[in-house]
Amino acid sequence: MIRRIFGEIRADVTAARDRDPAAQGVSSFEILTSWAGVQALLAHRVAHALRGAGVPWLPRAIAYLTRAVTGVEIHPAAEIGKRFFIDHGSGVVIGETASIGDCVTLYQGVTLGGTGFQRGKRHPTVGDNVTVGSGAKLLGPIAVGDGAKIGANTVVVEDVPPGATVVGNPGHPVRVEGRKLEGPDADWIHLPDPIADAIKALSARIAELETRLAEVDGGEAAAQAKGEQPGIKPRTGRSPAGG
């Protein structure tokens, strides 16, 4: 068990160095002693192993102290795969029945939480190579497919297909320039939002209709000023009876 834990620690440190530009050229000792996300994950590895061995109280105590020190709360029962990375870490919450695959990246403020007081499986299952942006909330026993990207502040309450990019509240899949986003990084600032785009299109259409209506009202007002009936052109020339 100890050998397995040390192997996971090495993989986690490597993941931090690969995915955090601030970790380039930094020693493993410095990452272990000053990266809050790595420290929280290290403590969770120990707490999870102790819980699996049937040790009472101590796993929850480790989780409690880790939250106080790092700002990251991970339930000892949560299952986390290899090469997991929490960037910055503060405010991250991972619930008891959450399951996280390999090569997953979470940014600060992410919640893998439940939606009520039901028992059993009540937290998300996250696949491999998933990236979750800052402040995103994944709620309930949903499944997030491999390679998915969750935009910042997105609220996800339904399953996410593999490879999808999800934004909004509630979250909905989008594509960026007709393609899927690849790799753990993403242009979080410029992710498209089709609902917002539809609202903008409707607003533009309403403004156009208001302009056309104002033009019609102006024409009728001018006609009334000339003593003409709105919408009726004045008669000119001879009458149909020839009078």
C-alpha positions in Angstrom: 0.0 0.0 0.0 2.8 2.4 0.9 4.5 1.8 -2.5 1.3 2.4 -4.3 0.7 5.7 -2.4 4.3 6.9 -3.2 3.7 6.0 -6.9 0.5 8.1 -6.9 2.3 11.0 -5.2 5.0 11.0 -7.9 2.4 11.0 -10.6 0.5 13.8 -8.9 3.7 16.0 -8.7 4.4 15.3 -12.3 0.9 16.3 -13.2 1.3 19.6 -11.4 4.6 20.3 -13.2 3.1 19.5 -16.6 -0.1 21.5 -16.2 0.9 24.5 -14.1 3.2 27.0 -15.8 4.3 28.3 -12.4 5.7 24.9 -11.6 8.2 24.9 -14.5 11.7 24.5 -13.1 10.4 24.0 -9.6 11.7 21.1 -7.5 9.4 18.3 -6.4 10.0 19.3 -2.7 8.8 22.8 -3.3 5.7 21.6 -5.1 4.9 19.2 -2.2 5.4 21.9 0.4 3.8 24.9 -1.2 1.2 23.8 -3.8 -2.1 23.6 -1.8 -3.8 21.4 -4.4 -1.0 18.9 -4.3 -1.0 18.9 -0.5 -4.8 18.3 -0.3 -4.5 15.4 -2.8 -1.6 13.9 -0.8 -3.6 14.1 2.4 -6.6 12.5 0.6 -4.5 9.6 -0.6 -3.5 8.9 3.0 -7.0 9.4 4.3 -8.6 7.2 1.6 -6.1 4.4 2.2 -6.8 4.5 6.0 -10.5 4.5 5.4 -10.1 1.5 3.1 -8.2 -0.3 5.9 -11.1 0.3 8.3 -9.3 2.9 10.5 -12.0 4.9 12.3 -12.1 8.7 12.9 -8.6 9.4 11.6 -9.5 9.7 7.9 -12.2 12.3 8.7 -9.8 14.2 11.0 -7.2 14.3 8.2 -9.8 15.6 5.8 -10.9 18.3 8.3 -7.4 19.5 9.0 -6.6 19.5 5.2 -9.6 21.7 4.6 -8.5 24.1 7.3 -4.9 24.4 5.9 -5.5 24.3 2.1 -9.1 25.3 1.6 -9.8 22.1 -0.3 -12.4 19.6 1.1 -12.2 16.1 -0.2 -14.3 13.4 1.5 -12.0 10.4 2.4 -14.4 8.0 0.5 -14.1 9.9 -2.8 -12.3 7.9 -5.5 -9.6 9.8 -7.4 -7.5 8.5 -10.2 -3.9 9.1 -11.2 -2.3 12.4 -12.3 -5.1 14.5 -10.8 -4.4 18.2 -10.5 -6.1 21.0 -8.6 -5.0 24.4 -9.7 -4.8 26.9 -6.8 -7.3 24.7 -4.9 -9.1 27.2 -2.7 -12.8 26.4 -2.4 -12.8 23.0 -4.1 -15.3 20.5 -2.6 -15.4 16.8 -3.6 -18.2 14.8 -2.1 -18.3 11.4 -0.6 -19.5 9.3 -3.6 -17.7 11.3 -6.2 -15.5 9.3 -8.6 -12.7 11.0 -10.7 -10.8 9.3 -13.5 -7.2 9.8 -14.6 -5.6 13.0 -15.8 -8.4 15.3 -14.5 -7.8 19.0 -13.8 -10.0 21.1 -11.5 -9.6 24.9 -11.1 -10.4 26.8 -7.9 -13.9 26.9 -6.6 -15.1 23.7 -8.2 -17.8 21.7 -6.5 -18.6 18.0 -7.1 -21.7 17.9 -4.9 -25.1 16.5 -4.3 -28.6 17.9 -4.8 -30.4 16.7 -1.8 -30.5 14.3 1.2 -30.8 11.1 -0.7 -28.5 8.2 0.2 -26.4 6.1 -2.0 -24.6 7.4 -5.1 -25.3 11.2 -5.1 -22.2 12.8 -6.5 -20.7 13.1 -10.0 -18.6 10.5 -11.8 -16.0 12.3 -13.9 -14.2 10.4 -16.7 -10.6 10.6 -17.8 -8.9 13.8 -19.2 -11.7 16.1 -18.0 -11.1 19.8 -17.3 -13.4 21.8 -15.0 -13.2 25.6 -15.0 -13.2 27.9 -12.0 -16.3 28.0 -10.0 -18.1 25.3 -11.9 -20.7 23.2 -10.0 -21.3 19.5 -10.9 -24.3 18.4 -9.0 -25.9 15.0 -8.5 -25.1 11.5 -9.7 -24.3 12.6 -13.2 -21.6 11.2 -15.5 -19.1 13.5 -17.3 -17.6 11.7 -20.3 -13.9 11.4 -21.1 -12.3 14.5 -22.5 -15.1 16.8 -21.6 -14.5 20.5 -20.8 -16.7 22.4 -18.3 -16.6 26.2 -18.6 -16.1 28.5 -15.6 -19.1 29.0 -13.4 -21.1 26.4 -15.3 -23.8 24.5 -13.4 -24.0 20.9 -14.6 -27.0 18.8 -13.6 -27.2 16.4 -16.5 -24.8 13.9 -18.1 -22.1 15.3 -20.3 -21.2 13.5 -23.5 -17.5 12.5 -24.0 -15.5 15.3 -25.7 -18.2 17.9 -25.1 -17.6 21.5 -24.0 -20.3 22.7 -21.6 -21.2 26.2 -20.6 -24.0 28.1 -19.0 -26.6 27.7 -16.2 -27.9 25.1 -16.6 -24.9 23.7 -18.6 -25.4 22.9 -22.3 -22.9 21.6 -24.8 -21.3 23.9 -27.3 -18.6 23.8 -30.0 -15.8 26.3 -30.4 -15.4 27.4 -34.1 -17.0 24.1 -35.1 -14.5 21.9 -33.3 -14.0 20.3 -30.0 -11.4 21.7 -27.6 -8.5 19.4 -27.2 -6.1 19.1 -24.2 -6.4 20.3 -20.6 -6.2 24.0 -21.6 -9.0 26.1 -23.0 -9.9 29.7 -23.9 -12.3 30.0 -21.0 -12.9 33.7 -21.7 -14.2 33.3 -25.3 -16.3 30.1 -25.0 -19.5 30.6 -27.0 -22.9 30.6 -25.4 -25.7 29.8 -27.9 -28.5 31.0 -25.5 -26.8 34.4 -25.1 -26.3 34.6 -28.8 -30.0 33.8 -29.4 -31.0 36.6 -26.9 -28.7 39.1 -28.7 -30.3 38.1 -32.1 -33.8 38.6 -30.6 -32.8 42.0 -29.1 -31.4 43.1 -32.5 -34.6 42.0 -34.3 -36.8 43.8 -31.7 -34.7 47.0 -32.2 -35.2 46.7 -36.0 -38.9 46.3 -35.7 -39.2 49.3 -33.3 -37.3 51.4 -35.8 -39.6 50.4 -38.6 -42.7 51.0 -36.4 -41.4 54.4 -35.6 -41.0 55.2 -39.3 -44.6 54.1 -39.9 -45.9 56.2 -37.0 -44.0 59.2 -38.3 -45.5 58.8 -41.8 -49.0 58.6 -40.4 -48.4 61.7 -38.3 -47.2 63.7 -41.3 -50.3 62.6 -43.3 -52.6 63.7 -40.5 -50.9 67.1 -40.5 -51.7 67.5 -44.2 -55.4 66.6 -43.6 -55.1 63.2 -45.2 -56.4 59.9 -43.7 -53.5 57.7 -42.5 -52.8 54.9 -44.9 -55.0 56.4 -47.7 -53.5 58.3 -50.6 -55.4 61.4 -51.8 -57.5 61.0 -55.0 -56.2 62.8 -58.0 -57.6 63.2 -61.6 -61.0 62.3 -62.9 -63.4 60.1 -61.0 -64.4 56.7 -62.4 -67.8 58.2 -63.4 -66.1 60.8 -65.5 -67.5 63.7 -63.4 
